[in-house]
Amino acid sequence: MARGRPAMLLVLAVALLAPAGLQADALSVTVTDTECIDEFVPSEGDSVFGYFVVFNKGISRSSDQRGIYLTVTSPSGNTVCTLKENSGEHIDFKAPRGGTYKFCFHNHYGAPATVSLYIHVGRIPNEHNLGKDGHNQAEEAMKKRFQEWMARHHRTYKDEEEKVRRYKLFKDCANRVDKLNALGDGVTYKTNDFCDRSKEEMLPYYSGG
């Protein structure tokens, strides 16, 4: 079932995101089987970033239940993003074209679940669309941020090669944190102790192993 945005459920974070030129909103919906939300993306190349939270009190989480899945399809019908509840990942893609995208939640619990979707659409300044001077300044600021993070978490590395690898992971993590803070959902995100870990290193934490 596809639906538009119920006005009474929509919360716009305009005040927080207007300076950054971003559109952000949060929407809650009850999913019994499959529920789709339409999101308009103005232009090709726009950044689409966000996440969803499942509120499913009373639902048993047995090992054979698959939970909530999200698929995002473009105006041309192509799947541009898939995400599973509690995967530790985020909605994060560049729009291949402008138009209406469908965010479809698929419920495999066998009982209704409430899902809140937090998402922003816009152009976020990054190293690819900054000028040379802006890129250099952003990179220097990120390196300083990494050094401060290392000191705060008492992090040392065996050699320069490992430090470079860990810096790249930290940079990706810090950029995700900045995007999440841009969502304006009332939560402040920070670069925590795991920000220099790869997805493979984090799998045991997500799986409970």
CYANA upper distance limits for C-alpha pairs under 8 A (distance plus 0.5 A):
  1 MET  CA     34 THR  CA      6.80
  1 MET  CA     35 GLU  CA      5.57
  1 MET  CA     36 CYS  CA      6.39
  2 ALA  CA     35 GLU  CA      6.52
  2 ALA  CA     36 CYS  CA      4.86
  2 ALA  CA     37 ILE  CA      6.42
  2 ALA  CA     38 ASP  CA      7.76
  3 ARG  CA     35 GLU  CA      8.23
  3 ARG  CA     36 CYS  CA      6.62
  3 ARG  CA     37 ILE  CA      5.91
  3 ARG  CA     38 ASP  CA      7.07
  4 GLY  CA     37 ILE  CA      6.45
  4 GLY  CA     38 ASP  CA      6.09
  5 ARG  CA      9 LEU  CA      8.12
  5 ARG  CA     10 LEU  CA      7.32
  5 ARG  CA     27 LEU  CA      8.12
  5 ARG  CA     37 ILE  CA      7.66
  5 ARG  CA     38 ASP  CA      7.93
  6 PRO  CA     10 LEU  CA      6.97
  9 LEU  CA     27 LEU  CA      6.36
  9 LEU  CA     28 SER  CA      6.84
 10 LEU  CA     25 ASP  CA      7.20
 10 LEU  CA     26 ALA  CA      6.43
 10 LEU  CA     27 LEU  CA      5.76
 10 LEU  CA     28 SER  CA      8.30
 11 VAL  CA     25 ASP  CA      6.05
 11 VAL  CA     26 ALA  CA      5.91
 11 VAL  CA     27 LEU  CA      7.45
 12 LEU  CA     24 ALA  CA      6.69
 12 LEU  CA     25 ASP  CA      5.16
 12 LEU  CA     26 ALA  CA      7.37
 13 ALA  CA     17 LEU  CA      6.87
 13 ALA  CA     23 GLN  CA      8.37
 13 ALA  CA     24 ALA  CA      6.35
 13 ALA  CA     25 ASP  CA      6.62
 13 ALA  CA    183 LEU  CA      7.94
 13 ALA  CA    184 GLY  CA      6.12
 13 ALA  CA    185 ASP  CA      8.08
 14 VAL  CA     18 ALA  CA      5.99
 14 VAL  CA     23 GLN  CA      7.65
 14 VAL  CA     24 ALA  CA      7.60
 16 LEU  CA    182 ALA  CA      7.89
 16 LEU  CA    184 GLY  CA      6.61
 17 LEU  CA     21 GLY  CA      6.89
 17 LEU  CA     22 LEU  CA      5.93
 17 LEU  CA     23 GLN  CA      7.29
 17 LEU  CA     24 ALA  CA      7.61
 17 LEU  CA    182 ALA  CA      6.87
 17 LEU  CA    183 LEU  CA      8.04
 17 LEU  CA    184 GLY  CA      7.72
 18 ALA  CA     22 LEU  CA      6.61
 18 ALA  CA     23 GLN  CA      8.08
 20 ALA  CA    124 ILE  CA      7.91
 21 GLY  CA    122 GLY  CA      7.21
 21 GLY  CA    123 ARG  CA      7.58
 21 GLY  CA    124 ILE  CA      8.36
 22 LEU  CA    120 HIS  CA      7.05
 22 LEU  CA    121 VAL  CA      6.60
 22 LEU  CA    122 GLY  CA      5.21
 22 LEU  CA    123 ARG  CA      7.22
 22 LEU  CA    124 ILE  CA      8.05
 23 GLN  CA    120 HIS  CA      5.72
 23 GLN  CA    121 VAL  CA      5.69
 23 GLN  CA    122 GLY  CA      6.53
 24 ALA  CA    118 TYR  CA      8.05
 24 ALA  CA    119 ILE  CA      6.19
 24 ALA  CA    120 HIS  CA      4.46
 24 ALA  CA    121 VAL  CA      6.93
 24 ALA  CA    183 LEU  CA      6.33
 24 ALA  CA    184 GLY  CA      7.87
 25 ASP  CA    118 TYR  CA      6.55
 25 ASP  CA    119 ILE  CA      6.34
 25 ASP  CA    120 HIS  CA      6.93
 25 ASP  CA    183 LEU  CA      7.94
 26 ALA  CA    116 SER  CA      7.29
 26 ALA  CA    117 LEU  CA      6.00
 26 ALA  CA    118 TYR  CA      4.99
 26 ALA  CA    119 ILE  CA      7.02
 26 ALA  CA    185 ASP  CA      7.97
 27 LEU  CA    116 SER  CA      5.98
 27 LEU  CA    117 LEU  CA      5.72
 27 LEU  CA    118 TYR  CA      7.23
 28 SER  CA    114 THR  CA      7.31
 28 SER  CA    115 VAL  CA      6.01
 28 SER  CA    116 SER  CA      4.65
 28 SER  CA    117 LEU  CA      6.79
 29 VAL  CA    114 THR  CA      6.16
 29 VAL  CA    115 VAL  CA      5.91
 29 VAL  CA    116 SER  CA      6.96
 30 THR  CA     35 GLU  CA      8.38
 30 THR  CA    112 PRO  CA      7.02
 30 THR  CA    113 ALA  CA      6.13
 30 THR  CA    114 THR  CA      4.81
 30 THR  CA    115 VAL  CA      6.69
 31 VAL  CA     35 GLU  CA      6.15
 31 VAL  CA    105 PHE  CA      7.53
 31 VAL  CA    106 HIS  CA      7.95
 31 VAL  CA    107 ASN  CA      6.88
 31 VAL  CA    112 PRO  CA      6.02
 31 VAL  CA    113 ALA  CA      5.83
 31 VAL  CA    114 THR  CA      6.58
 31 VAL  CA    115 VAL  CA      7.55
 32 THR  CA    107 ASN  CA      6.69
 32 THR  CA    110 GLY  CA      8.07
 32 THR  CA    111 ALA  CA      6.76
 32 THR  CA    112 PRO  CA      4.80
 32 THR  CA    113 ALA  CA      7.03
 33 ASP  CA    106 HIS  CA      6.39
 33 ASP  CA    107 ASN  CA      5.53
 33 ASP  CA    108 HIS  CA      7.82
 33 ASP  CA    110 GLY  CA      8.42
 33 ASP  CA    112 PRO  CA      8.15
 34 THR  CA    104 CYS  CA      7.17
 34 THR  CA    105 PHE  CA      6.04
 34 THR  CA    106 HIS  CA      5.05
 34 THR  CA    107 ASN  CA      6.71
 35 GLU  CA    104 CYS  CA      6.03
 35 GLU  CA    105 PHE  CA      5.79
 35 GLU  CA    106 HIS  CA      7.28
 36 CYS  CA    102 LYS  CA      6.63
 36 CYS  CA    103 PHE  CA      5.85
 36 CYS  CA    104 CYS  CA      4.47
 36 CYS  CA    105 PHE  CA      6.68
 37 ILE  CA    102 LYS  CA      6.19
 37 ILE  CA    103 PHE  CA      5.58
 37 ILE  CA    104 CYS  CA      6.79
 38 ASP  CA    100 THR  CA      6.74
 38 ASP  CA    101 TYR  CA      6.23
 38 ASP  CA    102 LYS  CA      5.28
 38 ASP  CA    103 PHE  CA      6.84
 39 GLU  CA    100 THR  CA      6.03
 39 GLU  CA    101 TYR  CA      5.70
 39 GLU  CA    102 LYS  CA      6.85
 39 GLU  CA    103 PHE  CA      7.87
 40 PHE  CA     98 GLY  CA      8.23
 40 PHE  CA     99 GLY  CA      6.09
 40 PHE  CA    100 THR  CA      4.80
 40 PHE  CA    101 TYR  CA      6.60
 41 VAL  CA     46 ASP  CA      7.62
 41 VAL  CA     95 ALA  CA      7.88
 41 VAL  CA     98 GLY  CA      5.85
 41 VAL  CA     99 GLY  CA      5.84
 41 VAL  CA    100 THR  CA      6.61
 41 VAL  CA    101 TYR  CA      7.53
 41 VAL  CA    121 VAL  CA      7.11
 42 PRO  CA     46 ASP  CA      7.91
 42 PRO  CA     98 GLY  CA      5.46
 42 PRO  CA     99 GLY  CA      6.64
 43 SER  CA     95 ALA  CA      7.84
 43 SER  CA     97 ARG  CA      6.57
 43 SER  CA     98 GLY  CA      4.58
 43 SER  CA     99 GLY  CA      7.81
 44 GLU  CA     94 LYS  CA      8.16
 44 GLU  CA     95 ALA  CA      5.78
 44 GLU  CA     96 PRO  CA      5.83
 44 GLU  CA     97 ARG  CA      4.42
 44 GLU  CA     98 GLY  CA      5.37
 45 GLY  CA     94 LYS  CA      5.70
 45 GLY  CA     95 ALA  CA      5.47
 45 GLY  CA     96 PRO  CA      6.66
 45 GLY  CA     97 ARG  CA      7.42
 45 GLY  CA    123 ARG  CA      8.47
 46 ASP  CA     94 LYS  CA      6.13
 46 ASP  CA     95 ALA  CA      5.88
 46 ASP  CA    121 VAL  CA      7.09
 46 ASP  CA    122 GLY  CA      5.76
 46 ASP  CA    123 ARG  CA      5.90
 47 SER  CA     92 ASP  CA      7.88
 47 SER  CA     93 PHE  CA      6.59
 47 SER  CA     94 LYS  CA      5.30
 47 SER  CA     95 ALA  CA      6.95
 47 SER  CA    120 HIS  CA      8.42
 47 SER  CA    121 VAL  CA      6.18
 47 SER  CA    122 GLY  CA      5.82
 47 SER  CA    123 ARG  CA      6.07
 47 SER  CA    124 ILE  CA      7.37
 48 VAL  CA     91 ILE  CA      7.63
 48 VAL  CA     92 ASP  CA      6.16
 48 VAL  CA     93 PHE  CA      5.94
 48 VAL  CA     94 LYS  CA      6.63
 48 VAL  CA     95 ALA  CA      7.45
 48 VAL  CA    119 ILE  CA      7.62
 48 VAL  CA    120 HIS  CA      6.42
 48 VAL  CA    121 VAL  CA      5.26
 48 VAL  CA    122 GLY  CA      7.35
 49 PHE  CA     90 HIS  CA      7.66
 49 PHE  CA     91 ILE  CA      5.60
 49 PHE  CA     92 ASP  CA      4.95
 49 PHE  CA     93 PHE  CA      7.20
 49 PHE  CA    119 ILE  CA      6.16
 49 PHE  CA    120 HIS  CA      6.10
 49 PHE  CA    121 VAL  CA      7.26
 49 PHE  CA    179 LYS  CA      7.74
 50 GLY  CA     90 HIS  CA      6.45
 50 GLY  CA     91 ILE  CA      5.45
 50 GLY  CA     92 ASP  CA      7.20
 50 GLY  CA    117 LEU  CA      8.06
 50 GLY  CA    118 TYR  CA      5.86
 50 GLY  CA    119 ILE  CA      4.62
 50 GLY  CA    120 HIS  CA      6.81
 50 GLY  CA    180 LEU  CA      7.42
 50 GLY  CA    183 LEU  CA      7.81
 51 TYR  CA     89 GLU  CA      8.48
 51 TYR  CA     90 HIS  CA      5.65
 51 TYR  CA     91 ILE  CA      6.06
 51 TYR  CA    117 LEU  CA      6.66
 51 TYR  CA    118 TYR  CA      6.00
 51 TYR  CA    119 ILE  CA      7.03
 52 PHE  CA     85 GLU  CA      8.26
 52 PHE  CA    115 VAL  CA      7.20
 52 PHE  CA    116 SER  CA      6.03
 52 PHE  CA    117 LEU  CA      4.91
 52 PHE  CA    118 TYR  CA      6.48
 53 VAL  CA     85 GLU  CA      8.12
 53 VAL  CA    115 VAL  CA      6.19
 53 VAL  CA    116 SER  CA      5.77
 53 VAL  CA    117 LEU  CA      7.15
 54 VAL  CA     68 ILE  CA      8.23
 54 VAL  CA     85 GLU  CA      7.96
 54 VAL  CA    113 ALA  CA      7.34
 54 VAL  CA    114 THR  CA      6.39
 54 VAL  CA    115 VAL  CA      5.07
 54 VAL  CA    116 SER  CA      7.02
 55 PHE  CA    113 ALA  CA      6.76
 55 PHE  CA    114 THR  CA      5.63
 55 PHE  CA    115 VAL  CA      6.60
 55 PHE  CA    116 SER  CA      8.41
 56 ASN  CA    112 PRO  CA      8.08
 56 ASN  CA    113 ALA  CA      5.35
 56 ASN  CA    114 THR  CA      6.66
 57 LYS  CA    113 ALA  CA      8.47
 59 ILE  CA    109 TYR  CA      7.68
 59 ILE  CA    111 ALA  CA      7.36
 60 SER  CA    109 TYR  CA      8.46
 61 ARG  CA     65 GLN  CA      6.90
 61 ARG  CA     67 GLY  CA      8.36
 61 ARG  CA    109 TYR  CA      8.37
 65 GLN  CA    108 HIS  CA      6.95
 65 GLN  CA    109 TYR  CA      6.43
 66 ARG  CA    108 HIS  CA      6.05
 66 ARG  CA    109 TYR  CA      7.29
 67 GLY  CA     84 LYS  CA      8.10
 67 GLY  CA     85 GLU  CA      6.97
 67 GLY  CA    107 ASN  CA      6.73
 67 GLY  CA    108 HIS  CA      5.68
 67 GLY  CA    109 TYR  CA      5.94
 68 ILE  CA     84 LYS  CA      6.66
 68 ILE  CA     85 GLU  CA      5.86
 68 ILE  CA    105 PHE  CA      7.09
 68 ILE  CA    106 HIS  CA      6.13
 68 ILE  CA    107 ASN  CA      5.34
 68 ILE  CA    108 HIS  CA      6.66
 68 ILE  CA    109 TYR  CA      7.90
 69 TYR  CA     82 THR  CA      7.88
 69 TYR  CA     83 LEU  CA      6.32
 69 TYR  CA     84 LYS  CA      5.04
 69 TYR  CA     85 GLU  CA      6.63
 69 TYR  CA    105 PHE  CA      6.14
 69 TYR  CA    106 HIS  CA      5.60
 69 TYR  CA    107 ASN  CA      7.23
 70 LEU  CA     81 CYS  CA      8.44
 70 LEU  CA     82 THR  CA      6.07
 70 LEU  CA     83 LEU  CA      5.56
 70 LEU  CA     84 LYS  CA      6.76
 70 LEU  CA     85 GLU  CA      8.48
 70 LEU  CA    103 PHE  CA      7.27
 70 LEU  CA    104 CYS  CA      6.06
 70 LEU  CA    105 PHE  CA      5.08
 70 LEU  CA    106 HIS  CA      6.81
 71 THR  CA     79 THR  CA      7.35
 71 THR  CA     80 VAL  CA      8.30
 71 THR  CA     81 CYS  CA      6.30
 71 THR  CA     82 THR  CA      4.99
 71 THR  CA     83 LEU  CA      7.05
 71 THR  CA    102 LYS  CA      8.48
 71 THR  CA    103 PHE  CA      6.48
 71 THR  CA    104 CYS  CA      5.82
 71 THR  CA    105 PHE  CA      7.17
 72 VAL  CA     79 THR  CA      6.20
 72 VAL  CA     80 VAL  CA      6.23
 72 VAL  CA     81 CYS  CA      5.58
 72 VAL  CA     82 THR  CA      6.88
 72 VAL  CA    101 TYR  CA      7.29
 72 VAL  CA    102 LYS  CA      6.00
 72 VAL  CA    103 PHE  CA      5.10
 72 VAL  CA    104 CYS  CA      6.75
 73 THR  CA     77 GLY  CA      5.98
 73 THR  CA     78 ASN  CA      5.73
 73 THR  CA     79 THR  CA      4.78
 73 THR  CA     80 VAL  CA      6.12
 73 THR  CA     81 CYS  CA      7.74
 73 THR  CA    101 TYR  CA      6.21
 73 THR  CA    102 LYS  CA      5.80
 73 THR  CA    103 PHE  CA      7.36
 74 SER  CA     78 ASN  CA      5.83
 74 SER  CA     79 THR  CA      6.89
 74 SER  CA     80 VAL  CA      7.02
 74 SER  CA     95 ALA  CA      8.34
 74 SER  CA     96 PRO  CA      8.17
 74 SER  CA     97 ARG  CA      8.23
 74 SER  CA     99 GLY  CA      8.22
 74 SER  CA    100 THR  CA      7.52
 74 SER  CA    101 TYR  CA      5.36
 74 SER  CA    102 LYS  CA      7.30
 75 PRO  CA     97 ARG  CA      8.18
 75 PRO  CA     98 GLY  CA      8.26
 75 PRO  CA     99 GLY  CA      6.27
 75 PRO  CA    100 THR  CA      6.02
 75 PRO  CA    101 TYR  CA      6.14
 75 PRO  CA    102 LYS  CA      8.39
 80 VAL  CA     93 PHE  CA      7.79
 81 CYS  CA     91 ILE  CA      7.39
 81 CYS  CA     92 ASP  CA      8.19
 81 CYS  CA     93 PHE  CA      7.75
 82 THR  CA     91 ILE  CA      8.50
 83 LEU  CA     87 SER  CA      7.75
 83 LEU  CA     89 GLU  CA      7.79
 83 LEU  CA     90 HIS  CA      7.91
 83 LEU  CA     91 ILE  CA      7.76
 86 ASN  CA    206 TYR  CA      7.97
 87 SER  CA    206 TYR  CA      7.30
 88 GLY  CA    206 TYR  CA      7.42
107 ASN  CA    111 ALA  CA      8.45
107 ASN  CA    112 PRO  CA      8.17
107 ASN  CA    113 ALA  CA      8.04
118 TYR  CA    183 LEU  CA      7.40
118 TYR  CA    185 ASP  CA      7.78
119 ILE  CA    183 LEU  CA      7.03
120 HIS  CA    183 LEU  CA      6.69
125 PRO  CA    129 ASN  CA      6.72
125 PRO  CA    130 LEU  CA      7.02
126 ASN  CA    130 LEU  CA      6.54
126 ASN  CA    135 HIS  CA      8.14
127 GLU  CA    134 GLY  CA      8.41
127 GLU  CA    135 HIS  CA      5.69
127 GLU  CA    138 ALA  CA      7.94
127 GLU  CA    139 GLU  CA      8.49
128 HIS  CA    135 HIS  CA      8.47
130 LEU  CA    134 GLY  CA      5.92
130 LEU  CA    135 HIS  CA      5.99
131 GLY  CA    135 HIS  CA      6.46
132 LYS  CA    136 ASN  CA      6.70
133 ASP  CA    137 GLN  CA      6.72
134 GLY  CA    138 ALA  CA      6.59
135 HIS  CA    139 GLU  CA      6.55
136 ASN  CA    140 GLU  CA      6.63
137 GLN  CA    141 ALA  CA      6.62
138 ALA  CA    142 MET  CA      6.65
139 GLU  CA    143 LYS  CA      6.71
140 GLU  CA    144 LYS  CA      6.71
141 ALA  CA    145 ARG  CA      6.64
142 MET  CA    146 PHE  CA      6.67
142 MET  CA    171 LYS  CA      7.49
143 LYS  CA    147 GLN  CA      6.78
143 LYS  CA    167 TYR  CA      8.38
144 LYS  CA    148 GLU  CA      6.74
145 ARG  CA    149 TRP  CA      6.60
146 PHE  CA    150 MET  CA      6.58
146 PHE  CA    167 TYR  CA      7.42
146 PHE  CA    170 PHE  CA      7.61
146 PHE  CA    171 LYS  CA      8.31
147 GLN  CA    151 ALA  CA      6.78
148 GLU  CA    152 ARG  CA      6.63
149 TRP  CA    153 HIS  CA      6.62
149 TRP  CA    191 THR  CA      8.29
150 MET  CA    154 HIS  CA      6.15
150 MET  CA    155 ARG  CA      5.22
150 MET  CA    156 THR  CA      7.66
151 ALA  CA    155 ARG  CA      6.91
153 HIS  CA    193 ASP  CA      7.02
157 TYR  CA    162 GLU  CA      6.72
157 TYR  CA    163 LYS  CA      6.31
158 LYS  CA    162 GLU  CA      7.17
158 LYS  CA    163 LYS  CA      8.31
159 ASP  CA    163 LYS  CA      6.92
160 GLU  CA    164 VAL  CA      6.66
161 GLU  CA    165 ARG  CA      6.89
162 GLU  CA    166 ARG  CA      6.57
163 LYS  CA    167 TYR  CA      6.48
164 VAL  CA    168 LYS  CA      6.93
165 ARG  CA    169 LEU  CA      7.11
166 ARG  CA    170 PHE  CA      6.58
166 ARG  CA    196 ASP  CA      5.62
166 ARG  CA    197 ARG  CA      7.78
167 TYR  CA    171 LYS  CA      6.47
167 TYR  CA    196 ASP  CA      7.36
168 LYS  CA    172 ASP  CA      6.86
168 LYS  CA    196 ASP  CA      8.43
169 LEU  CA    173 CYS  CA      6.74
169 LEU  CA    195 CYS  CA      7.39
169 LEU  CA    196 ASP  CA      5.53
169 LEU  CA    197 ARG  CA      7.02
169 LEU  CA    198 SER  CA      7.13
170 PHE  CA    174 ALA  CA      6.48
170 PHE  CA    195 CYS  CA      5.61
170 PHE  CA    196 ASP  CA      5.10
170 PHE  CA    197 ARG  CA      8.20
171 LYS  CA    175 ASN  CA      6.64
172 ASP  CA    176 ARG  CA      6.83
173 CYS  CA    177 VAL  CA      6.74
173 CYS  CA    191 THR  CA      7.63
173 CYS  CA    195 CYS  CA      6.09
173 CYS  CA    196 ASP  CA      8.02
174 ALA  CA    178 ASP  CA      6.71
174 ALA  CA    191 THR  CA      6.59
174 ALA  CA    195 CYS  CA      7.97
175 ASN  CA    179 LYS  CA      6.79
176 ARG  CA    180 LEU  CA      6.67
177 VAL  CA    181 ASN  CA      6.69
177 VAL  CA    189 TYR  CA      6.38
177 VAL  CA    190 LYS  CA      6.76
177 VAL  CA    191 THR  CA      7.23
178 ASP  CA    182 ALA  CA      6.76
178 ASP  CA    189 TYR  CA      8.31
179 LYS  CA    183 LEU  CA      7.23
180 LEU  CA    184 GLY  CA      8.30
180 LEU  CA    189 TYR  CA      7.37
181 ASN  CA    185 ASP  CA      8.30
181 ASN  CA    187 VAL  CA      7.77
181 ASN  CA    188 THR  CA      6.47
181 ASN  CA    189 TYR  CA      6.51
191 THR  CA    195 CYS  CA      6.44
197 ARG  CA    201 GLU  CA      6.45
197 ARG  CA    202 MET  CA      7.19
198 SER  CA    202 MET  CA      6.88
199 LYS  CA    203 LEU  CA      6.76
202 MET  CA    206 TYR  CA      7.19
203 LEU  CA    207 SER  CA      6.60
204 PRO  CA    208 GLY  CA      6.19
204 PRO  CA    209 GLY  CA      5.14
205 TYR  CA    209 GLY  CA      6.93
